[in-house]
């Protein structure tokens, strides 16, 4: 897990510095940033750059997205015009980089996307554009503390503060109501997604390759949640009152398929989940196809007051990826 040997894992857990440091060692792999925010001088920003020192609130700044050579894709002008970036501040004092992509002018839903590990907004941007276009939704995403141009260091507490900041920015800056927000978490991104959705009701929740807890990933035979167990989503998922769709690759080598099953069994409003034959790596077209294959969730099940939970098994999709 994250390249640590058994002896290193034992050292961490037998003589732990503290749970948050364990989580940081095991879970976070921020890449070299693939983008920067440049001041948008044409629209009123006077900031000196992505790490400017203005004393006004971070949300007062106006920025333009600049993708570096490390990014896999460079935007056309049309795609730049549909993308807005800005910085907001978390309750823990970090600046959180946010991206809002208007993929569909008349979209009913906006997806608040918490991405996986070892990527940032620059690397995910092409996926977001493709996904939003295919499912007719706008996409809002953010970088965790220590990722991209977000300040601070990756930690479990910062993870929860970061998604809180993103949620409130989406609601206040764009006036989007909770009933029109779909929370989507992928891999490590399911941790803040579960935490937020256990506290706020929204249109729906999608958990893609979720983990039950950090200890259960490192030590699969763990049967209970200890006080030092990081990312205890298994203890929070029962508090989610929104419809939940769980997607998990049946051959996932990082987070075993059984994690998704365990969370499904505790979700009070889970719709029939999807066991995707493969390791869990998806393109935007794959993800859009899954949502379509799983009962047309956007159009028929998201807002049902009594979702169908009679099928206590993963649906057997025939696609592979």
C-alpha positions in Angstrom: 0.0 0.0 0.0 1.6 3.2 -1.2 4.9 1.3 -1.5 5.3 0.5 2.2 6.8 -2.8 3.3 5.2 -5.0 6.0 7.9 -3.9 8.5 7.3 -0.2 7.8 3.5 -0.8 8.2 4.1 -2.5 11.6 6.4 0.3 12.6 3.7 2.9 11.8 0.9 1.1 13.6 2.9 -0.3 16.6 4.7 3.0 17.3 2.4 5.5 15.6 3.2 9.2 15.6 -0.5 9.9 15.4 -3.4 8.7 13.3 -3.3 11.7 10.9 0.3 11.0 10.1 -0.5 7.4 9.4 -3.2 8.5 7.0 -0.8 10.9 5.3 1.8 8.2 4.9 -0.6 5.6 3.4 -3.1 7.5 1.5 -1.9 10.7 -0.1 0.3 10.9 -3.2 -0.1 14.5 -4.6 1.5 14.8 -8.0 3.6 17.6 -9.3 1.0 20.3 -10.2 -0.1 20.2 -13.8 -1.7 23.6 -13.8 -1.4 27.1 -12.3 -3.9 29.9 -11.7 -3.0 33.2 -13.4 -4.6 36.5 -12.4 -7.4 37.5 -14.8 -6.4 41.1 -15.1 -9.2 41.7 -17.7 -11.8 40.9 -15.1 -10.6 42.8 -12.1 -7.9 40.6 -10.4 -4.8 42.3 -9.2 -3.3 39.3 -7.5 0.4 38.4 -8.3 -0.2 34.8 -9.2 -1.3 31.4 -7.9 0.4 32.0 -4.5 -0.5 35.7 -4.2 -0.5 37.5 -0.8 -3.6 39.8 -1.1 -5.3 40.3 2.2 -8.8 40.1 0.8 -10.8 36.9 0.8 -9.6 34.3 -1.7 -13.0 34.2 -3.4 -12.6 37.9 -4.3 -9.8 37.0 -6.8 -10.4 36.3 -10.4 -8.2 33.7 -12.1 -7.5 32.1 -15.4 -6.5 28.4 -15.8 -3.1 27.7 -17.3 -2.2 24.1 -18.0 1.5 23.2 -17.8 3.3 20.8 -20.1 2.7 18.0 -17.6 -1.1 18.1 -18.4 -2.2 15.6 -20.9 -4.5 18.0 -22.7 -4.6 21.6 -23.6 -7.9 23.4 -23.8 -9.4 25.0 -26.9 -10.8 28.5 -26.4 -14.3 27.2 -26.3 -13.4 24.8 -23.4 -11.6 27.6 -21.6 -14.7 29.8 -21.9 -16.9 27.1 -20.2 -14.4 26.7 -17.3 -14.2 28.9 -14.3 -11.5 28.6 -11.6 -11.1 30.3 -8.3 -9.7 29.9 -4.8 -11.8 29.5 -1.6 -10.6 29.2 1.9 -11.3 26.2 4.2 -12.2 26.3 7.9 -8.6 25.2 8.6 -7.1 28.2 6.8 -6.0 26.6 3.5 -6.7 28.0 0.1 -8.6 25.4 -1.9 -8.5 25.4 -5.7 -11.9 25.0 -7.3 -13.0 24.4 -10.9 -16.5 24.8 -12.3 -17.3 23.6 -15.8 -20.5 24.5 -17.5 -20.9 21.5 -19.7 -24.6 21.8 -20.2 -26.3 25.3 -20.3 -29.7 24.0 -19.1 -28.4 21.3 -16.7 -30.6 20.3 -13.9 -27.8 18.8 -11.8 -24.3 19.8 -10.9 -21.8 17.0 -9.9 -19.5 17.9 -7.0 -16.6 15.6 -7.9 -13.9 14.5 -5.4 -11.2 12.9 -7.4 -8.9 10.0 -6.7 -5.3 10.0 -5.5 -2.2 11.0 -7.4 -4.1 13.4 -9.7 -5.1 17.1 -9.7 -7.6 19.3 -11.4 -5.3 19.7 -14.5 -5.2 16.0 -15.1 -8.9 15.5 -14.4 -10.2 18.3 -16.5 -10.6 16.4 -19.8 -12.5 13.7 -17.9 -14.8 16.3 -16.4 -15.6 17.9 -19.7 -16.3 14.5 -21.3 -18.4 13.2 -18.4 -20.5 16.4 -18.0 -21.2 16.5 -21.7 -22.3 12.9 -21.8 -24.6 13.0 -18.8 -25.9 16.6 -19.4 -24.6 17.9 -16.0 -22.2 20.7 -15.0 -19.1 19.6 -13.0 -17.6 21.2 -9.9 -14.4 19.9 -8.5 -11.6 21.0 -6.2 -8.1 20.0 -5.2 -7.3 18.7 -1.7 -4.9 20.6 0.5 -1.4 20.1 -0.9 -2.7 19.1 -4.3 -2.4 21.4 -7.4 -2.3 25.0 -6.2 -4.3 24.3 -3.0 -2.2 25.3 0.0 -1.4 23.3 3.1 -0.6 19.6 3.5 -2.8 16.5 2.8 -4.4 15.2 5.9 -7.7 13.5 6.9 -8.9 16.7 8.7 -8.0 18.8 5.8 -9.8 16.5 3.5 -13.1 17.1 5.3 -12.5 20.8 5.6 -11.7 21.0 1.8 -15.0 19.4 0.7 -16.9 21.6 3.2 -15.3 24.7 1.5 -16.1 23.3 -1.9 -19.8 22.6 -1.0 -20.3 26.0 0.5 -18.6 27.7 -2.5 -20.9 25.8 -4.9 -24.0 26.8 -3.0 -23.1 30.5 -2.3 -21.2 31.4 -5.4 -23.5 29.8 -7.9 -26.7 29.6 -5.9 -27.2 25.8 -6.5 -29.6 24.1 -4.1 -28.7 20.8 -2.4 -31.5 19.0 -4.3 -29.6 19.8 -7.5 -26.2 18.6 -6.3 -24.9 15.1 -6.9 -21.9 14.1 -4.8 -19.4 11.9 -6.6 -16.3 10.4 -4.9 -13.7 8.2 -6.4 -11.2 6.1 -4.4 -9.8 8.4 -1.7 -12.4 11.0 -2.8 -15.2 8.7 -1.4 -13.9 9.6 2.1 -14.8 13.3 2.1 -17.9 12.5 0.0 -19.2 10.1 2.6 -18.4 12.5 5.4 -20.2 15.4 3.7 -23.3 13.4 2.6 -23.6 12.0 6.2 -24.2 15.6 7.3 -26.0 17.2 4.3 -28.8 15.8 2.2 -28.4 16.2 -1.6 -29.9 14.8 -4.8 -27.7 11.7 -4.8 -24.4 10.2 -4.0 -22.1 8.1 -6.2 -19.2 6.2 -4.5 -16.7 4.8 -7.1 -14.3 2.3 -5.7 -14.9 3.3 -2.0 -13.0 2.2 1.0 -14.5 1.2 4.3 -11.6 2.5 6.4 -7.8 2.9 6.2 -7.1 -0.1 8.5 -9.3 -2.4 6.5 -7.4 -1.5 3.3 -4.0 -2.1 4.9 -5.2 -5.1 6.9 -8.1 -6.8 5.2 -9.0 -9.0 8.1 -9.8 -6.1 10.4 -13.3 -6.6 11.7 -13.9 -3.5 13.8 -13.2 0.2 13.7 -10.5 1.3 16.1 -10.1 4.9 17.5 -7.0 5.4 15.4 -8.5 4.0 12.2 -8.3 6.7 9.5 -11.1 7.4 7.0 -13.8 5.4 8.9 -16.5 5.7 6.1 -18.0 2.4 7.3 -19.2 4.2 10.5 -20.7 7.2 8.6 -22.4 5.7 5.6 -25.5 4.6 7.6 -26.2 8.3 8.2 -26.6 9.2 4.5 -30.2 10.0 3.8 -29.7 10.6 0.0 -29.9 7.8 -2.6 -26.5 6.2 -3.0 -25.0 4.3 -6.0 -21.9 2.3 -5.4 -19.6 1.4 -8.3 -16.7 -1.0 -7.8 -14.4 -2.9 -10.1 -14.6 -6.6 -9.2 -10.9 -7.0 -9.8 -9.7 -3.8 -8.1 -6.2 -4.5 -6.8 -6.0 -1.4 -4.5 -9.4 -1.3 -2.7 -11.0 -4.7 -2.7 -14.5 -5.2 -4.1 -15.7 -6.3 -0.7 -15.3 -2.7 0.6 -18.1 -1.6 -1.8 -20.3 -4.5 -0.7 -19.8 -3.7 3.0 -20.8 -0.1 2.5 -23.8 -1.1 0.4 -25.1 -3.3 3.2 -25.0 -0.3 5.6 -26.6 2.3 3.2 -30.2 2.9 4.2 -31.1 4.3 0.8 -28.7 2.5 -1.6 -29.9 1.8 -5.1 -28.9 -1.4 -6.8 -25.1 -1.2 -7.0 -22.9 -1.9 -9.9 -20.0 -4.4 -9.9 -17.9 -3.5 -12.9 -15.8 -6.3 -14.2 -12.3 -4.9 -14.2 -10.0 -3.0 -12.0 -11.9 0.3 -11.6 -10.2 2.5 -14.1 -12.8 4.4 -16.1 -13.0 6.9 -19.0 -15.8 9.5 -19.0 -17.7 7.4 -21.5 -17.4 4.3 -19.3 -18.7 6.2 -16.3 -21.6 7.7 -18.3 -22.5 4.2 -19.6 -22.5 2.7 -16.1 -25.0 5.3 -14.9 -27.2 4.6 -17.9 -26.9 0.8 -17.5 -27.8 0.9 -13.8 -31.5 1.6 -14.4 -31.3 5.1 -15.9 -30.6 6.5 -12.4 -30.5 10.2 -13.4 -33.9 10.0 -14.9 -35.8 7.4 -12.8 -34.2 6.7 -9.4 -32.2 9.6 -8.1 -35.1 11.5 -6.5 -37.3 8.5 -5.6 -38.5 8.7 -2.0 -38.2 4.9 -1.7 -35.3 3.6 -3.9 -35.3 0.0 -4.9 -33.1 -1.9 -2.5 -34.7 -5.3 -3.0 -31.8 -6.7 -5.0 -29.2 -7.4 -2.4 -26.4 -8.1 -4.9 -24.2 -6.3 -7.4 -25.6 -6.1 -10.9 -23.5 -8.1 -13.3 -22.4 -5.7 -16.0 -21.0 -7.3 -19.1 -18.6 -4.4 -20.0 -15.0 -4.5 -19.2 -12.4 -1.7 -19.1 
